[in-house]
């Protein structure tokens, strides 16, 4: 963990992988670390995570049609 702390705000995807964090890690997942007594990982989780898209930016459709070919 000391090596990662030396990186400061910029953390490489390789360093995050070495800590076991996926490149698809969502920041909301970092909020759950406390439930598993893993709060010491939270600062590193925050440096490796991606923010979720805001609800307002999602486009909702009234319906969809699924066509199966073959």
Number of C-alpha atoms within 10 A of each C-alpha: 10 6 8 17 13 10 11 9 12 11 15 13 15 12 16 19 12 11 15 10 17 15 13 9 17 18 17 14 13 19 13 13 15 12 8 7 9 11 15 11 14 17 11 20 24 18 18 25 20 15 10 10 9 7 8 7 7 8 6 8 6 4 5 6 5 5 5 5 4 2
